[in-house]
Amino acid sequence: MAIDLSPFTDNTARLPSIPRVMTKIVELARSGDVDIQSLAKLIASDPALTAKTLQFANSPMYANEQKIETLRRAIVLLGLDTTVNLALSFSLTSSLKEQTQSGLHYPLLWRRSLLAAAAARELGRSLKERALEELFLAGLLQDIGMIAIDRLHPDFYTDLRSDQVFHERVREYEIERMGGDHAEAGAWLSKHWGLAARTTLAIATSHRPNTFAQTDVDGQFVRCVCLSGIAADYLILGEPADARKQLYLKAQRVLGINPSKVDDLITFLHEQIPEMESLFDVKLTESASQSDLLEQANETLAELNLQNLKRSRGQAKKAPKIDHEKRHDPVTGVFSREFMNGFLADSFNLAARAGRVLSVLLIEIKNIKTLRKVLGDQSDTFLAAQAKEIQSKLRAGDMICRYNDNTFLVLLHDTLEEDAQVIGQRLLEASAALAAQSRKGPVFTETALGLATHGDNVDFNSSDEWIDEANGALH
């Protein structure tokens, strides 16, 4: 995975820039000659930055009994490194405003960034990391590459529409179109600005936690940033119950922390929202526009998946084009095997690349020969009714196809094996409860379930191996 950085290097004037006072602060920090007097002088040249620094020093985060009224005392309380990183955080948040003609949803971007920043800092504190405000800054800037991409191509994110709510889908979209993601663009921009090497590294690996072991130098630091974005996504998506288990799993994998610590983190983030909104003048509670965005996303997720993958496959000259009629099974109306074969391979490859969990269910009607014998010409009508009943029990974004004459395949995005098993049993019960009327009375299906999950306890090498596992579970 490698993004073409030449558009960034050739168009630096169009990219986000650091305010002049912050450029001087960064240069001072890099020189190694930073002291309280010189730093205070630079911050004092920007009244808004001065006010924010004092506001932060007096915030509940530091629980100071006496009011801090001078910039010098604030820097003494916070420390030099902390003040530099906070100044960068305040300055960048206020200067990188929304573009008027843009497909990027800026309120959602900043909501994720600030929630992630708070999460990264708290994770670092719980794991005894020392550079907490540098973690805050790295968490805040992990998606800065999206702004860089948006500044160069204002219509780039337009096609995503409500899909921007799902951050991993944003990344998949970027990889499909650019060959790389916003983390790479953000790391380049961070280096261009002259930010600390560790901050740049954390931005670059914000979606790749396994780049460094937790015990490596800076390994825990970059993993805190990785998990911070995942925690922010959980809050943005409305804290769905099935996603809580996946958050627990990822927290254990990335940082080795247990569910109780994850619960503490989520509680902390809720408590921090009012203070963060005050400090950064950004709305972190769900706005009407974000609520509408999430609702639209849930309603159209399956269709957006199809559009994204269709667009991705359309870029490959050798990819076969499937007619609209062939996309659907003529008997049941659900997706066809011909269409789903390509879709499964694309979905598996994207999930493997993005480190996401993907489950597949196979629902086999074992007594299909008996049903055809008893029902005759009505057997196809009964199969269509079965497909409709199963489809009605699926979640937004889940997909069903007729895999062969007597088997339905169901694709479940971001679903752990345990949760897929529950869904599978629910679908079997729905299938078994649906009766067809024959001359001899009601006829019911006899079904079997096959399940395979990639990215939970097992990582498969290919989509074929993944589907073979589900087939094997049927027998």
RODO-2510 file (C-alpha; in nm, 4 decimals, decimal comma):
residues 475
     n   res          X          Y          Z
     1     m     0,0000     0,0000     0,0000
     2     a     0,1596     0,3252    -0,1118
     3     i    -0,0090     0,6541    -0,1918
     4     d     0,1259     0,8786    -0,4680
     5     l     0,2559     1,1796    -0,2736
     6     s     0,3535     1,3881    -0,5763
     7     p     0,0243     1,5866    -0,5760
     8     f     0,1023     1,6886    -0,2176
     9     t     0,4624     1,7884    -0,2828
    10     d     0,3623     1,9771    -0,5986
    11     n     0,0748     2,1707    -0,4381
    12     t     0,1937     2,2658    -0,0900
    13     a     0,0277     2,6086    -0,1183
    14     r    -0,3151     2,4422    -0,1238
    15     l    -0,2479     2,2206     0,1774
    16     p    -0,3335     2,3031     0,5400
    17     s    -0,0645     2,5150     0,7010
    18     i     0,0433     2,5891     1,0554
    19     p    -0,0213     2,9493     1,1724
    20     r     0,2932     3,1617     1,1807
    21     v     0,3175     3,1715     1,5593
    22     m     0,2999     2,7928     1,5705
    23     t     0,5733     2,7626     1,3089
    24     k     0,7983     2,9612     1,5403
    25     i     0,6979     2,7462     1,8407
    26     v     0,7733     2,4257     1,6484
    27     e     1,1114     2,5643     1,5394
    28     l     1,1888     2,6623     1,8987
    29     a     1,0956     2,3153     2,0252
    30     r     1,3096     2,1456     1,7597
    31     s     1,6095     2,3655     1,8417
    32     g     1,6322     2,2261     2,1932
    33     d     1,6688     2,5775     2,3360
    34     v     1,3098     2,6158     2,4508
    35     d     1,2611     2,7820     2,7900
    36     i     0,9680     2,9314     2,9796
    37     q     1,0486     3,2912     2,8887
    38     s     1,0869     3,2370     2,5129
    39     l     0,7815     3,0101     2,4913
    40     a     0,5665     3,2528     2,6917
    41     k     0,6721     3,5383     2,4634
    42     l     0,5656     3,3497     2,1504
    43     i     0,2308     3,2369     2,2927
    44     a     0,1598     3,5876     2,4228
    45     s     0,1858     3,7190     2,0656
    46     d    -0,1397     3,5349     1,9901
    47     p    -0,4206     3,6516     2,2254
    48     a    -0,6508     3,3615     2,1363
    49     l    -0,3762     3,1075     2,2012
    50     t    -0,2929     3,2774     2,5303
    51     a    -0,6553     3,2579     2,6421
    52     k    -0,6801     2,8899     2,5515
    53     t    -0,3571     2,8056     2,7359
    54     l    -0,4837     2,9758     3,0514
    55     q    -0,8238     2,8098     3,0129
    56     f    -0,6621     2,4679     2,9914
    57     a    -0,4362     2,5320     3,2919
    58     n    -0,7491     2,6164     3,4942
    59     s    -0,9520     2,3227     3,3630
    60     p    -1,0620     2,0287     3,5834
    61     m    -0,7945     1,8162     3,4147
    62     y    -0,5388     1,9761     3,6444
    63     a    -0,7639     2,0431     3,9451
    64     n    -0,5547     2,3381     4,0598
    65     e    -0,6838     2,4944     4,3793
    66     q    -0,5665     2,8461     4,2923
    67     k    -0,6655     3,0257     3,9746
    68     i    -0,3810     3,0530     3,7218
    69     e    -0,3817     3,4102     3,5934
    70     t    -0,0451     3,4475     3,4174
    71     l     0,0916     3,2701     3,1141
    72     r     0,4219     3,2029     3,2880
    73     r     0,2516     3,0239     3,5787
    74     a     0,0429     2,8230     3,3293
    75     i     0,3576     2,7049     3,1505
    76     v     0,5221     2,6156     3,4820
    77     l     0,2147     2,4128     3,5801
    78     l     0,1770     2,2385     3,2447
    79     g     0,5453     2,1960     3,1581
    80     l     0,7247     2,3006     2,8401
    81     d     0,6511     1,9918     2,6261
    82     t     0,2875     1,9841     2,7338
    83     t     0,2425     2,3526     2,6537
    84     v     0,3949     2,3129     2,3066
    85     n     0,1685     2,0175     2,2225
    86     l    -0,1416     2,1873     2,3618
    87     a    -0,0639     2,5048     2,1697
    88     l    -0,0399     2,3003     1,8508
    89     s    -0,3701     2,1270     1,9302
    90     f    -0,5560     2,4523     1,9962
    91     s    -0,4033     2,6338     1,6997
    92     l    -0,4653     2,3611     1,4428
    93     t    -0,8220     2,2964     1,5566
    94     s    -0,9121     2,6626     1,5166
    95     s    -0,7243     2,7228     1,1904
    96     l    -0,8338     2,4206     0,9866
    97     k    -1,1894     2,5287     0,9226
    98     e    -1,4403     2,3658     0,6918
    99     q    -1,4113     2,4230     0,3184
   100     t    -1,7231     2,5760     0,1653
   101     q    -1,7212     2,3518    -0,1431
   102     s    -1,6268     2,0137    -0,0057
   103     g    -1,7508     1,6576     0,0128
   104     l    -1,5852     1,6036     0,3506
   105     h    -1,8118     1,6161     0,6577
   106     y    -1,5991     1,8407     0,8810
   107     p    -1,8174     1,8298     1,1976
   108     l    -1,7915     1,4510     1,1938
   109     l    -1,4172     1,4647     1,1286
   110     w    -1,3510     1,6955     1,4239
   111     r    -1,5834     1,5014     1,6497
   112     r    -1,3833     1,1856     1,5818
   113     s    -1,0499     1,3656     1,6108
   114     l    -1,1195     1,5240     1,9496
   115     l    -1,2779     1,2116     2,0976
   116     a    -0,9750     1,0151     1,9773
   117     a    -0,7390     1,2742     2,1241
   118     a    -0,9022     1,2448     2,4671
   119     a    -0,9026     0,8640     2,4383
   120     a    -0,5339     0,8495     2,3406
   121     r    -0,4374     1,0663     2,6373
   122     e    -0,6429     0,8588     2,8834
   123     l    -0,5111     0,5293     2,7469
   124     g    -0,1593     0,6624     2,7870
   125     r    -0,2308     0,7708     3,1437
   126     s    -0,3695     0,4282     3,2367
   127     l    -0,0621     0,2592     3,0862
   128     k     0,1808     0,5045     3,2513
   129     e     0,2980     0,6729     2,9315
   130     r     0,4792     0,9967     3,0109
   131     a     0,4130     1,2171     2,7041
   132     l     0,0366     1,2480     2,7529
   133     e    -0,0125     1,5747     2,5625
   134     e     0,1933     1,4433     2,2725
   135     l    -0,0454     1,1482     2,2701
   136     f    -0,3350     1,3957     2,2714
   137     l    -0,1857     1,5750     1,9704
   138     a    -0,1158     1,2523     1,7799
   139     g    -0,4704     1,1308     1,8473
   140     l    -0,6064     1,4651     1,7322
   141     l    -0,4064     1,4656     1,4077
   142     q    -0,4412     1,1008     1,3064
   143     d    -0,7017     1,1956     1,0414
   144     i    -0,5364     1,5209     0,9303
   145     g    -0,4576     1,3536     0,5976
   146     m    -0,8289     1,3648     0,5123
   147     i    -0,8160     1,7453     0,5241
   148     a    -0,5053     1,7432     0,3045
   149     i    -0,6818     1,5193     0,0506
   150     d    -0,9910     1,7389     0,0666
   151     r    -0,7896     2,0562     0,0062
   152     l    -0,6358     1,9077    -0,3089
   153     h    -0,9547     1,7376    -0,4320
   154     p    -1,2656     1,9048    -0,2793
   155     d    -1,5014     1,6532    -0,4393
   156     f    -1,3007     1,3440    -0,3390
   157     y    -1,5255     1,2396    -0,0494
   158     t    -1,8532     1,3437    -0,2129
   159     d    -1,9390     0,9946    -0,3389
   160     l    -1,9091     0,8526     0,0132
   161     r    -2,2050     1,0565     0,1360
   162     s    -2,3394     0,9003     0,4590
   163     d    -2,0767     0,6265     0,4449
   164     q    -1,8358     0,8738     0,6064
   165     v    -1,9828     0,7687     0,9409
   166     f    -1,8032     0,4343     0,9004
   167     h    -1,4373     0,5272     0,9275
   168     e    -1,2979     0,1980     0,8017
   169     r    -1,5113     0,2329     0,4907
   170     v    -1,3602     0,5762     0,4353
   171     r    -1,0183     0,4135     0,4450
   172     e    -1,1242     0,1390     0,2044
   173     y    -1,2576     0,4037    -0,0328
   174     e    -0,9248     0,5900    -0,0211
   175     i    -0,7263     0,2727    -0,0873
   176     e    -0,9486     0,1858    -0,3827
   177     r    -0,9054     0,5295    -0,5398
   178     m    -0,5531     0,6290    -0,4409
   179     g    -0,3715     0,3067    -0,3552
   180     g    -0,3171     0,4333    -0,0006
   181     d    -0,5006     0,6026     0,2846
   182     h    -0,5222     0,9305     0,4744
   183     a    -0,2761     0,8037     0,7367
   184     e     0,0015     0,8139     0,4767
   185     a    -0,1042     1,1612     0,3610
   186     g    -0,1261     1,2787     0,7214
   187     a     0,2207     1,1478     0,8064
   188     w     0,3658     1,3326     0,5082
   189     l     0,1920     1,6543     0,6177
   190     s     0,3114     1,6114     0,9781
   191     k     0,6689     1,5718     0,8565
   192     h     0,6247     1,8704     0,6238
   193     w     0,5167     2,0786     0,9231
   194     g     0,8197     1,9646     1,1195
   195     l     0,6272     1,7921     1,3995
   196     a     0,7941     1,5421     1,6321
   197     a     0,9040     1,2161     1,4676
   198     r     0,6983     1,0087     1,7114
   199     t     0,3835     1,2075     1,6334
   200     t     0,4409     1,1518     1,2611
   201     l     0,4977     0,7803     1,3220
   202     a     0,1744     0,7489     1,5205
   203     i    -0,0226     0,9186     1,2419
   204     a     0,1354     0,6896     0,9791
   205     t     0,0473     0,3715     1,1704
   206     s    -0,2886     0,4814     1,3126
   207     h    -0,4664     0,2042     1,1191
   208     r    -0,1862    -0,0519     1,1470
   209     p    -0,1389    -0,1382     1,5170
   210     n     0,0694    -0,4445     1,4425
   211     t     0,3477    -0,2380     1,2839
   212     f     0,5201    -0,2318     1,6230
   213     a     0,5031    -0,4653     1,9190
   214     q     0,3782    -0,3023     2,2376
   215     t     0,7218    -0,3605     2,3924
   216     d     0,9055    -0,1845     2,1063
   217     v     1,0348     0,1690     2,1469
   218     d     0,7273     0,3900     2,0913
   219     g     0,5207     0,0740     2,0361
   220     q     0,2785     0,1449     2,3187
   221     f     0,2548     0,5106     2,2156
   222     v     0,1456     0,4340     1,8580
   223     r    -0,0904     0,1583     1,9747
   224     c    -0,2643     0,4045     2,2079
   225     v    -0,3335     0,6224     1,9044
   226     c    -0,4610     0,3227     1,7037
   227     l    -0,7085     0,2226     1,9738
   228     s    -0,8175     0,5822     2,0363
   229     g    -0,9718     0,6055     1,6902
   230     i    -1,1554     0,2762     1,7368
   231     a    -1,3001     0,4010     2,0672
   232     a    -1,4101     0,7264     1,9027
   233     d    -1,5843     0,5320     1,6245
   234     y    -1,7730     0,3303     1,8853
   235     l    -1,9159     0,6489     2,0381
   236     i    -1,9944     0,8038     1,6997
   237     l    -2,1911     0,4950     1,5914
   238     g    -2,4139     0,5259     1,8976
   239     e    -2,2518     0,2546     2,1115
   240     p    -2,4327    -0,0447     1,9559
   241     a    -2,4368    -0,3515     2,1825
   242     d    -2,2815    -0,5867     1,9274
   243     a    -1,9958    -0,3400     1,8675
   244     r    -1,9042    -0,3352     2,2379
   245     k    -1,7726    -0,6911     2,2185
   246     q    -1,5631    -0,6049     1,9155
   247     l    -1,4228    -0,3024     2,0986
   248     y    -1,3263    -0,5324     2,3874
   249     l    -1,1567    -0,7686     2,1452
   250     k    -0,9606    -0,4948     1,9693
   251     a    -0,8562    -0,3376     2,2997
   252     q    -0,7196    -0,6726     2,4134
   253     r    -0,5369    -0,7273     2,0843
   254     v    -0,3918    -0,3794     2,0493
   255     l    -0,3018    -0,2898     2,4088
   256     g    -0,3778    -0,5977     2,6166
   257     i    -0,6378    -0,4172     2,8282
   258     n    -0,9420    -0,5919     2,9724
   259     p    -1,3126    -0,5040     2,9275
   260     s    -1,3381    -0,3221     3,2612
   261     k    -1,0694    -0,0761     3,1494
   262     v    -1,2526    -0,0263     2,8211
   263     d    -1,5701     0,0494     3,0174
   264     d    -1,3756     0,3009     3,2259
   265     l    -1,2433     0,4639     2,9076
   266     i    -1,5924     0,5063     2,7588
   267     t    -1,7206     0,6525     3,0871
   268     f    -1,4245     0,8921     3,0949
   269     l    -1,4911     1,0105     2,7392
   270     h    -1,8529     1,0864     2,8221
   271     e    -1,7404     1,2873     3,1249
   272     q    -1,4835     1,4799     2,9200
   273     i    -1,7188     1,5913     2,6427
   274     p    -1,8444     1,9160     2,8086
   275     e    -1,4900     2,0260     2,8993
   276     m    -1,3548     1,9426     2,5538
   277     e    -1,6399     2,1314     2,3858
   278     s    -1,5563     2,4360     2,5973
   279     l    -1,1814     2,4180     2,5339
   280     f    -1,1955     2,3671     2,1582
   281     d    -1,5245     2,5361     2,0657
   282     v    -1,6324     2,2213     1,8826
   283     k    -1,9581     2,0302     1,9233
   284     l    -1,8816     1,6728     2,0336
   285     t    -2,2309     1,5578     2,1195
   286     e    -2,4196     1,4274     1,8210
   287     s    -2,5509     1,7102     1,6067
   288     a    -2,8645     1,6897     1,3936
   289     s    -2,6544     1,6643     1,0780
   290     q    -2,4490     1,3772     1,2228
   291     s    -2,7620     1,2002     1,3474
   292     d    -2,9167     1,2275     1,0024
   293     l    -2,5916     1,1054     0,8502
   294     l    -2,5904     0,7951     1,0702
   295     e    -2,9559     0,7230     0,9983
   296     q    -2,8970     0,7501     0,6241
   297     a    -2,5909     0,5295     0,6533
   298     n    -2,7795     0,2531     0,8324
   299     e    -3,0592     0,2667     0,5768
   300     t    -2,8352     0,2551     0,2700
   301     l    -2,5260     0,0684     0,3899
   302     a    -2,5742    -0,2408     0,1748
   303     e    -2,6280    -0,0311    -0,1368
   304     l    -2,3243     0,1827    -0,0597
   305     n    -2,1166    -0,1325    -0,0182
   306     l    -2,2261    -0,2396    -0,3621
   307     q    -2,1509     0,0987    -0,5140
   308     n    -1,8046     0,1179    -0,3586
   309     l    -1,7064    -0,2315    -0,4644
   310     k    -1,8602    -0,1874    -0,8070
   311     r    -1,6552     0,1285    -0,8503
   312     s    -1,3444    -0,0502    -0,7246
   313     r    -1,3915    -0,3453    -0,9568
   314     g    -1,4765    -0,1108    -1,2432
   315     q    -1,1257     0,0315    -1,2216
   316     a    -0,9770    -0,3060    -1,3100
   317     k    -0,9917    -0,3505    -1,6880
   318     k    -1,0181    -0,7268    -1,6642
   319     a    -1,3027    -0,7293    -1,4112
   320     p    -1,6122    -0,8842    -1,5752
   321     k    -1,9202    -0,6671    -1,5894
   322     i    -2,2361    -0,8316    -1,4556
   323     d    -2,5685    -0,7224    -1,5998
   324     h    -2,8285    -0,5913    -1,3580
   325     e    -3,0500    -0,8947    -1,4294
   326     k    -2,7686    -1,1351    -1,3477
   327     r    -2,7022    -0,9686    -1,0141
   328     h    -3,0220    -1,1175    -0,8762
   329     d    -3,1462    -1,4742    -0,8613
   330     p    -3,4560    -1,4996    -1,0865
   331     v    -3,6373    -1,7350    -0,8451
   332     t    -3,5838    -1,5739    -0,5049
   333     g    -3,4956    -1,2146    -0,5957
   334     v    -3,1889    -1,2051    -0,3668
   335     f    -2,8358    -1,1618    -0,5009
   336     s    -2,7106    -1,4300    -0,7377
   337     r    -2,4141    -1,6629    -0,6925
   338     e    -2,2496    -1,5112    -1,0007
   339     f    -2,2573    -1,1638    -0,8506
   340     m    -2,1716    -1,2697    -0,4958
   341     n    -1,8610    -1,4644    -0,5991
   342     g    -1,6871    -1,1443    -0,7003
   343     f    -1,8342    -0,9447    -0,4150
   344     l    -1,7133    -1,1954    -0,1551
   345     a    -1,3580    -1,1832    -0,2870
   346     d    -1,3577    -0,8012    -0,2853
   347     s    -1,5099    -0,7832     0,0628
   348     f    -1,2630    -1,0367     0,2003
   349     n    -0,9622    -0,8562     0,0531
   350     l    -1,0746    -0,5196     0,1875
   351     a    -1,1454    -0,6645     0,5325
   352     a    -0,8052    -0,8372     0,5429
   353     r    -0,6325    -0,5164     0,4367
   354     a    -0,8174    -0,3026     0,6918
   355     g    -0,7971    -0,5536     0,9789
   356     r    -1,1746    -0,5942     1,0041
   357     v    -1,3859    -0,8905     1,1103
   358     l    -1,6026    -1,0567     0,8442
   359     s    -1,8422    -1,3493     0,8961
   360     v    -2,0255    -1,5682     0,6471
   361     l    -2,3230    -1,7969     0,7084
   362     l    -2,4433    -2,0812     0,4878
   363     i    -2,8025    -2,1906     0,5437
   364     e    -2,8685    -2,5253     0,3758
   365     i    -3,2177    -2,6653     0,3206
   366     k    -3,1422    -3,0346     0,3666
   367     n    -3,4805    -3,1708     0,2603
   368     i    -3,4988    -2,9812    -0,0699
   369     k    -3,5678    -3,3003    -0,2711
   370     t    -3,8633    -3,3877    -0,0513
   371     l    -3,9956    -3,0329    -0,0730
   372     r    -3,9762    -3,0339    -0,4527
   373     k    -4,1498    -3,3701    -0,4683
   374     v    -4,4310    -3,2629    -0,2359
   375     l    -4,4753    -2,9048    -0,3560
   376     g    -4,4073    -2,9508    -0,7257
   377     d    -4,4342    -2,6237    -0,9148
   378     q    -4,4914    -2,4379    -0,5882
   379     s    -4,1433    -2,5232    -0,4557
   380     d    -3,9861    -2,2152    -0,6185
   381     t    -4,2530    -1,9945    -0,4613
   382     f    -4,1683    -2,1480    -0,1235
   383     l    -3,7961    -2,0852    -0,1770
   384     a    -3,8701    -1,7210    -0,2587
   385     a    -4,0739    -1,6946     0,0621
   386     q    -3,7837    -1,8482     0,2555
   387     a    -3,5421    -1,5928     0,1104
   388     k    -3,7780    -1,3074     0,1960
   389     e    -3,8220    -1,4330     0,5534
   390     i    -3,4470    -1,4671     0,6114
   391     q    -3,3801    -1,1271     0,4564
   392     s    -3,6368    -0,9651     0,6879
   393     k    -3,4338    -1,0815     0,9902
   394     l    -3,1049    -0,9285     0,8739
   395     r    -2,9466    -0,6058     0,9933
   396     a    -2,8785    -0,3006     0,7772
   397     g    -2,5765    -0,3791     0,5622
   398     d    -2,6028    -0,7598     0,5844
   399     m    -2,6342    -0,9317     0,2470
   400     i    -2,7985    -1,2532     0,1289
   401     c    -2,7560    -1,4511    -0,1920
   402     r    -2,8784    -1,7816    -0,3285
   403     y    -2,5531    -1,9743    -0,3214
   404     n    -2,6848    -2,2891    -0,4877
   405     d    -3,0135    -2,4713    -0,5390
   406     n    -3,0725    -2,5387    -0,1684
   407     t    -2,8342    -2,2994     0,0119
   408     f    -2,8459    -1,9324     0,1029
   409     l    -2,5284    -1,7378     0,1876
   410     v    -2,5387    -1,4446     0,4303
   411     l    -2,2505    -1,1947     0,4587
   412     l    -2,2111    -1,0200     0,7959
   413     h    -1,9750    -0,7219     0,8159
   414     d    -1,7945    -0,6428     1,1435
   415     t    -1,9508    -0,9402     1,3218
   416     l    -1,7623    -1,1600     1,5685
   417     e    -1,8036    -1,5378     1,5539
   418     e    -2,0091    -1,5474     1,8735
   419     d    -2,2510    -1,2848     1,7429
   420     a    -2,2674    -1,4489     1,3976
   421     q    -2,3673    -1,7751     1,5677
   422     v    -2,6568    -1,5973     1,7412
   423     i    -2,7694    -1,4404     1,4139
   424     g    -2,7404    -1,7756     1,2371
   425     q    -2,9607    -1,9503     1,4924
   426     r    -3,2175    -1,6730     1,4606
   427     l    -3,2257    -1,7213     1,0838
   428     l    -3,2618    -2,0995     1,1173
   429     e    -3,5580    -2,0519     1,3520
   430     a    -3,7198    -1,8094     1,1092
   431     s    -3,6729    -2,0550     0,8237
   432     a    -3,8091    -2,3486     1,0237
   433     a    -4,1187    -2,1565     1,1326
   434     l    -4,2266    -2,0798     0,7750
   435     a    -4,4590    -2,3486     0,6387
   436     a    -4,5738    -2,4331     0,2874
   437     q    -4,9173    -2,5810     0,2352
   438     s    -4,9488    -2,9071     0,0481
   439     r    -5,2314    -3,1521    -0,0084
   440     k    -5,1072    -3,3520     0,2888
   441     g    -5,0823    -3,0473     0,5169
   442     p    -4,8075    -2,8013     0,6122
   443     v    -4,4503    -2,8725     0,5046
   444     f    -4,1434    -2,7327     0,6847
   445     t    -3,7751    -2,7036     0,6044
   446     e    -3,4965    -2,9013     0,7670
   447     t    -3,1925    -2,6753     0,7791
   448     a    -2,8237    -2,6796     0,8695
   449     l    -2,5903    -2,3905     0,9466
   450     g    -2,2313    -2,3364     0,8352
   451     l    -2,0288    -2,0475     0,9789
   452     a    -1,6812    -1,9036     0,9249
   453     t    -1,5365    -1,5802     1,0680
   454     h    -1,2233    -1,4082     0,9427
   455     g    -1,0298    -1,1735     1,1696
   456     d    -1,1660    -1,2938     1,5036
   457     n    -0,9854    -1,6071     1,6191
   458     v    -0,8729    -1,7112     1,2699
   459     d    -0,7241    -1,5254     0,9734
   460     f    -0,7828    -1,7075     0,6450
   461     n    -0,5453    -1,6785     0,3511
   462     s    -0,8126    -1,6282     0,0873
   463     s    -1,1865    -1,5915     0,0389
   464     d    -1,1991    -1,9460    -0,1034
   465     e    -1,0428    -2,0879     0,2128
   466     w    -1,2876    -1,8827     0,4199
   467     i    -1,5939    -2,0131     0,2305
   468     d    -1,4581    -2,3698     0,2368
   469     e    -1,4480    -2,3451     0,6163
   470     a    -1,8162    -2,2501     0,6248
   471     n    -1,8978    -2,5343     0,3836
   472     g    -1,7080    -2,7783     0,6008
   473     a    -1,9094    -2,6702     0,9037
   474     l    -2,2280    -2,7790     0,7268
   475     h    -2,1213    -3,1440     0,7251
***
